[in-house]
Amino acid sequence: MSRLMLLDAASLYYRAFYGVPDRRKTPDAPPANALRGFLDMVASLVTAHRPTHLAACWDEDWRPAFRVEAIASYKSHRLAVGSTGAEDTPPDLVPQVPAIVDALAALGIARVGAAGYEADDVIGTLVHRHAGQLPVDVVTGDRDLFQVVDDHRQVRVLYTARGGVRDADVVDEAYLQAKYAIPSGPAYADLAVLRGDTSDGLPGVPGIGEKTAAALIGAYGDLRTLRAAVDEGDPALKGARRARLEAAADYLDRAPRVVQVATDAPLPGVTLDSLALPGEVADARLLSQVAHEFGAGTSLGRVVVALGLD
């Protein structure tokens, strides 16, 4: 059965960087823990879930202008000191990202990004294009992507934040109902607007935490209906809760542009056929080069075996 797997690449290689020991044998050897860990994750995911189509979705812009224009604090705490646009990246991770790019190219695994957009937007766009044609698994450690969950269109999230890729939480609509008391992916996005997310510099509505946000979305169905109820003087909304929502009106006008993933990122030439798993190693010379330079031959070999390219 055909299945599309979309990797939130940065989420995975950051997890690998912090979770895989740096075992360089000599001080002058290049760091390779993120590279090896990322490749091992790909091998495990392909072996366990058997996708027929796979894309490593890429942040071409980790802090897009359209989100900063909406909420100036968006990811501002992650800016490198003295920089107006560069992300504060651990020095030992920096040389590994191009190595991951080379490894994907050598293996023939599609890497997909869009200028001015984050990987989340690439994922949102590919889900929008292809869900319903085949089941879709989104692999991420970022709760923001819970918004793409859709049982009817067979879209689920393999959430790696707690158990990694080997024991990922399978996030579907039943999971969202059990965990957050909300019925759908879009409802999760509305909850996230109200609650905010300090890790992204998204303030949320002061005094509205996750449980209250979930209760409000559960009661009104979506953010638009909730806001209409505030504007129309719904007597069920009163006291401090009403005051907080009224005071946050400007924030609530702007925040959905930050939280909601794009579904129309420009991805020219990206088709299901272009995301099909490779039938052979794309560049054996480059594969050998990455293996030798970074001591990643074992991890690359695992991916080759998982893909059936050996």
C-alpha positions as CSV (number, residue, x, y, z in Angstrom):
1,M,0.0,0.0,0.0
2,S,1.3,3.4,-0.9
3,R,2.2,5.7,2.0
4,L,3.8,9.2,2.1
5,M,6.1,10.1,5.0
6,L,7.1,13.7,5.6
7,L,10.0,14.4,7.9
8,D,10.3,17.6,9.9
9,A,14.1,17.4,9.2
10,A,15.4,20.1,11.6
11,S,13.3,18.6,14.4
12,L,14.9,15.3,13.8
13,Y,18.5,16.4,13.4
14,Y,18.3,18.7,16.5
15,R,17.0,15.7,18.4
16,A,19.9,13.6,17.1
17,F,22.4,16.3,18.0
18,Y,21.4,16.5,21.6
19,G,20.6,12.8,22.0
20,V,23.4,11.0,20.2
21,P,26.8,11.0,21.9
22,D,29.7,12.7,20.2
23,R,32.2,9.9,19.8
24,R,35.0,11.5,17.8
25,K,38.2,9.5,18.2
26,T,40.4,12.4,17.5
27,P,40.0,16.2,18.3
28,D,40.4,17.2,14.6
29,A,37.6,14.8,13.4
30,P,34.4,16.6,12.3
31,P,31.4,16.2,14.5
32,A,28.9,13.6,13.2
33,N,26.5,12.8,16.0
34,A,23.6,14.7,14.4
35,L,24.3,13.2,11.0
36,R,24.5,9.6,12.3
37,G,21.5,10.0,14.5
38,F,19.4,11.5,11.7
39,L,20.3,8.7,9.3
40,D,19.6,6.1,12.0
41,M,16.2,7.7,12.5
42,V,15.4,7.5,8.8
43,A,16.4,3.8,8.7
44,S,14.2,3.0,11.7
45,L,11.2,4.9,10.3
46,V,11.5,3.3,6.8
47,T,11.8,-0.1,8.3
48,A,8.9,0.3,10.8
49,H,6.4,2.1,8.6
50,R,7.4,1.1,5.0
51,P,6.5,4.4,3.2
52,T,6.6,4.3,-0.6
53,H,7.2,8.0,-0.8
54,L,9.4,10.1,1.5
55,A,10.5,13.7,1.8
56,A,12.8,15.5,4.2
57,C,11.1,18.8,4.6
58,W,13.4,21.7,5.1
59,D,13.5,25.1,6.7
60,E,14.5,27.5,3.9
61,D,13.6,30.3,6.3
62,W,13.4,29.4,10.0
63,R,11.7,32.7,10.9
64,P,9.6,33.8,7.9
65,A,8.9,37.5,7.4
66,F,5.1,37.0,7.3
67,R,5.2,35.5,10.7
68,V,7.5,38.1,12.2
69,E,5.2,40.9,10.7
70,A,2.3,39.3,12.5
71,I,4.0,38.7,15.9
72,A,7.4,40.5,16.3
73,S,8.4,38.2,19.1
74,Y,8.1,35.0,16.9
75,K,11.3,33.0,17.6
76,S,13.2,36.2,18.5
77,H,14.8,34.5,21.5
78,R,16.6,32.1,19.1
79,L,18.4,34.8,17.2
80,A,22.1,34.6,17.2
81,V,23.7,37.4,19.3
82,G,24.3,40.4,17.2
83,S,22.3,39.0,14.3
84,T,19.1,40.2,12.7
85,G,18.3,37.0,11.0
86,A,20.6,34.1,11.8
87,E,19.5,31.4,14.2
88,D,21.7,30.6,17.2
89,T,22.9,27.2,16.1
90,P,25.4,25.1,18.2
91,P,28.8,25.3,16.5
92,D,29.2,21.5,16.3
93,L,25.9,21.2,14.5
94,V,26.7,23.8,11.8
95,P,29.0,21.6,9.6
96,Q,26.7,18.6,10.0
97,V,23.7,20.2,8.3
98,P,25.4,20.3,4.8
99,A,26.5,16.8,5.4
100,I,22.9,15.7,6.0
101,V,22.0,17.5,2.7
102,D,24.8,15.6,0.9
103,A,23.7,12.3,2.5
104,L,20.1,12.7,1.3
105,A,21.2,13.7,-2.2
106,A,23.6,10.7,-2.4
107,L,20.9,8.3,-1.2
108,G,18.3,9.8,-3.6
109,I,15.9,10.9,-0.9
110,A,13.9,14.0,-1.8
111,R,14.7,17.1,0.2
112,V,12.0,19.7,-0.2
113,G,12.0,23.4,0.9
114,A,10.4,26.7,-0.2
115,A,12.1,30.1,-0.1
116,G,10.5,32.2,2.7
117,Y,8.9,29.2,4.4
118,E,9.5,26.8,7.2
119,A,9.4,23.0,7.0
120,D,6.0,23.1,8.7
121,D,4.7,25.0,5.7
122,V,6.2,22.5,3.3
123,I,4.5,19.8,5.2
124,G,1.2,21.6,5.3
125,T,1.4,22.2,1.6
126,L,2.2,18.5,0.8
127,V,-0.5,17.3,3.1
128,H,-3.0,19.7,1.4
129,R,-1.9,18.4,-2.1
130,H,-1.7,14.7,-1.5
131,A,-3.8,13.7,1.6
132,G,-6.7,11.6,0.3
133,Q,-4.6,10.2,-2.5
134,L,-2.6,8.0,0.0
135,P,-2.1,7.9,3.8
136,V,0.4,10.5,5.2
137,D,2.7,10.2,8.2
138,V,4.2,13.4,9.5
139,V,7.3,12.8,11.7
140,T,8.1,15.6,14.1
141,G,8.8,16.6,17.7
142,D,6.8,19.8,17.2
143,R,3.2,20.0,18.5
144,D,2.4,22.7,16.0
145,L,2.0,20.1,13.3
146,F,-0.9,18.4,15.2
147,Q,-3.1,20.8,13.2
148,V,-2.6,18.6,10.1
149,V,-4.2,15.5,11.7
150,D,-7.2,14.4,9.7
151,D,-8.6,10.9,10.2
152,H,-10.9,11.2,7.2
153,R,-7.9,11.9,4.9
154,Q,-5.7,9.5,6.7
155,V,-3.2,12.0,8.0
156,R,-1.5,11.3,11.3
157,V,1.5,12.6,13.2
158,L,4.3,10.4,14.6
159,Y,5.3,12.6,17.5
160,T,8.9,12.0,18.6
161,A,9.3,14.3,21.6
162,R,8.8,11.7,24.3
163,G,9.7,8.3,22.8
164,G,11.8,9.2,19.8
165,V,11.2,7.6,16.4
166,R,11.2,4.0,17.8
167,D,8.4,4.7,20.2
168,A,6.7,7.7,18.8
169,D,3.2,8.7,19.9
170,V,0.7,8.2,17.1
171,V,-1.3,11.4,17.0
172,D,-4.7,11.0,15.4
173,E,-8.1,12.5,16.3
174,A,-8.6,10.1,19.1
175,Y,-5.3,11.2,20.6
176,L,-6.3,14.9,20.3
177,Q,-9.6,14.1,22.0
178,A,-8.0,12.1,24.8
179,K,-5.1,14.6,25.4
180,Y,-6.7,18.0,24.8
181,A,-10.4,17.3,24.7
182,I,-10.6,18.8,21.1
183,P,-11.9,17.0,18.0
184,S,-9.6,17.8,15.2
185,G,-6.3,19.2,13.8
186,P,-7.7,22.6,13.0
187,A,-9.1,22.8,16.5
188,Y,-5.6,22.2,17.9
189,A,-4.4,25.2,15.9
190,D,-7.1,27.4,17.5
191,L,-6.1,26.0,20.9
192,A,-2.5,26.9,20.3
193,V,-3.4,30.5,19.4
194,L,-5.2,30.9,22.7
195,R,-2.6,29.1,24.8
196,G,0.5,30.5,23.1
197,D,3.9,28.8,23.0
198,T,6.9,30.2,24.8
199,S,9.3,28.1,22.8
200,D,8.2,30.0,19.7
201,G,7.8,33.4,21.4
202,L,4.0,33.3,20.9
203,P,2.5,34.9,24.0
204,G,-1.0,33.6,23.9
205,V,-3.9,35.2,25.7
206,P,-2.8,36.2,29.2
207,G,-4.6,34.1,31.8
208,I,-5.8,31.5,29.3
209,G,-3.9,28.3,29.7
210,E,-4.2,25.0,27.9
211,K,-7.2,23.6,29.8
212,T,-9.2,26.8,29.5
213,A,-8.3,27.1,25.8
214,A,-9.4,23.6,25.2
215,A,-12.6,24.2,27.0
216,L,-13.4,27.3,25.0
217,I,-12.6,25.6,21.7
218,G,-14.6,22.5,22.8
219,A,-17.6,24.7,23.7
220,Y,-17.6,26.9,20.6
221,G,-16.0,24.7,18.0
222,D,-13.4,27.1,16.6
223,L,-11.7,30.4,17.3
224,R,-13.9,32.3,14.8
225,T,-17.1,31.2,16.6
226,L,-15.6,32.0,20.0
227,R,-14.7,35.5,18.9
228,A,-18.1,36.1,17.5
229,A,-19.6,35.0,20.8
230,V,-17.4,37.6,22.6
231,D,-18.4,40.3,20.2
232,E,-22.1,39.5,20.4
233,G,-22.1,39.5,24.2
234,D,-22.8,35.7,24.8
235,P,-23.8,35.6,28.4
236,A,-21.9,32.3,28.9
237,L,-18.7,34.4,28.5
238,K,-18.4,36.7,31.5
239,G,-16.1,38.1,34.1
240,A,-12.3,37.7,33.8
241,R,-12.5,35.3,30.9
242,R,-14.5,37.7,28.8
243,A,-12.2,40.6,29.8
244,R,-9.1,38.6,28.8
245,L,-10.5,37.7,25.4
246,E,-11.6,41.3,24.7
247,A,-8.2,42.7,25.7
248,A,-6.4,40.2,23.4
249,A,-8.5,41.1,20.3
250,D,-5.5,42.6,18.4
251,Y,-3.3,39.5,19.3
252,L,-6.1,37.2,18.2
253,D,-6.4,39.0,14.9
254,R,-2.7,38.4,14.1
255,A,-1.7,35.1,15.8
256,P,-3.5,32.7,13.4
257,R,-1.1,33.8,10.7
258,V,1.8,32.6,12.9
259,V,0.2,29.4,14.1
260,Q,-1.5,28.0,11.0
261,V,0.8,26.3,8.5
262,A,0.7,27.4,4.9
263,T,-1.0,25.1,2.4
264,D,0.2,27.0,-0.6
265,A,4.0,27.2,-0.3
266,P,5.6,27.3,-3.8
267,L,6.9,23.8,-4.6
268,P,7.4,23.8,-8.3
269,G,8.3,20.4,-9.7
270,V,7.4,18.5,-6.5
271,T,5.1,15.7,-7.4
272,L,4.3,12.4,-5.8
273,D,6.6,10.8,-8.4
274,S,9.4,13.0,-7.3
275,L,8.9,11.9,-3.7
276,A,9.0,8.1,-4.5
277,L,11.6,6.2,-2.7
278,P,14.8,5.7,-4.8
279,G,15.4,2.4,-6.7
280,E,19.1,2.8,-6.4
281,V,21.8,5.0,-4.8
282,A,21.8,8.3,-6.6
283,D,25.4,9.2,-6.2
284,A,27.7,6.4,-4.9
285,R,30.8,8.7,-5.0
286,L,29.1,11.3,-2.8
287,L,27.9,8.6,-0.5
288,S,31.4,7.2,-0.1
289,Q,32.7,10.7,0.5
290,V,30.2,11.5,3.3
291,A,30.8,8.0,4.9
292,H,34.6,8.6,4.9
293,E,34.7,12.2,6.0
294,F,32.2,11.9,8.8
295,G,32.7,8.2,9.8
296,A,29.0,7.6,9.0
297,G,29.4,4.5,6.9
298,T,27.4,2.3,9.4
299,S,24.5,4.7,9.6
300,L,24.4,5.2,5.8
301,G,24.5,1.5,5.4
302,R,21.5,1.1,7.6
303,V,19.5,3.5,5.3
304,V,20.7,1.7,2.2
305,V,19.5,-1.6,3.7
306,A,16.2,-0.1,4.9
307,L,15.5,1.3,1.4
308,G,16.4,-2.0,-0.2
309,L,19.3,-0.5,-2.2
310,D,22.0,-2.9,-1.1
